[in-house]
Amino acid sequence: MLKKDLGLFLLILLVGATVAVINPRFVSPLNLANTANLIGLYGLFSIGEGFVIITGGIDLSIGSVLALLGVLFIQLLNGYGLNWVAASAIIVACGIGLGLVHGFLITRVRLQPFVVTLCGLLIYRGVARYYTDDGTAGFDFGTSFPTLEWITSGRVFGLPNSFVAFVILAVIMAVVLHRSVFGRYLFAVGKNEEAARYSGVNTRSVTVAAYVICSGLAGLSSIYFAMYTRSISPASHGTFYELYGIAAAVLGGCSLRGGEGSILGIALGAVLLQVLQNLVNLLGIPSSLNFAVMGTVILLGVIADGELQRLRRTRLAKRGGPAAAAVATPEPQLGHEG
């Protein structure tokens, strides 16, 4: 996994150096600060998406969760005059609640993660659009929340606080994923859920926890995005953001088959995506091609993952025969049973 992370880091340096040569504005303090801010904003929910992918699942509802919870956050502050601390706690709690619903439907009702989160994508955005009467939710003119604005949009030693929050969260999640029993259970469920269950792992609880983390971080991200944009139009806010999370995770070494991934890799994936977006802007490439660039990146990441899997099977087959290769590469876990 460290080889993958190192390769991704070198790729980021290569792309960054190339863009800087073509357009020196890339390394300007203002551009680097703006890029770091976007890395922080998109990186927060990308980590949550990575947790779900490691279990062999997927969450397609992140963008709609951002829209719905962002609207509710603005309403709590602007409409009900709630203290920002209480409003933030409610929003994160709502995100956790949505994660519990997803986990319940996947582990107890035994629906496919794709179906559950796709329905969530449609339902949450529909509710948000109905709540705002298909309009825009925003703060009243002159409304100010100094402490909250500093936490979400301020800077520390020139670094955007969103980026600082992302780094702190990444360190915490790295400890959870790579230095805890829960983290080992996540990888075990992703590798082979049935084997993990027979080994005594409560696979249902582990899967639910992954979706809780994902939606909880989406709730936290919705606060940062609401303060960044200052207004939210549910019809467009957060559109396709789940693809950014998936792309960052896949680029960072998370296999869509489950059982692989690292927080460092996901963080580097988020960095690479924003560097590529910055490349599109600085080189004058039409913004309409942004999604084409992202789709190409995801495709290349999946192809690379497949090639690596084939190389591993070949090496294992040479060392220990076909049986070893078969054991090392389990079939993809499309659903969650426990």
VENSUL-V228305 format. One line per field, one symbol per residue. phi: phi as a letter, one per 40 degrees, with the letter a starting at -180 (. if undefined). A space follows every 50 residues. Layout:
phi=???
This chain:
phi=.cccccccccccccccccccccbdcdccdcccccccccdccccdcccccc dccccgbabcbdcccccccccccccccccbgccccccccccccccccccc cdcccccccgccdccdccccdcccccccccccffbbcaccdgcbbdcccc ccbcbbfgcccccccccccccccccccbbbcdcccdcccccacccccccg cccccccdcccccccccccccccccccccgabbdcbcgcgcccccccccc cchccccggbiacdcccccccccccccccdcccgcdcccdcccccccccc cccccccccccccccccccbgdccccccbccdccbbba
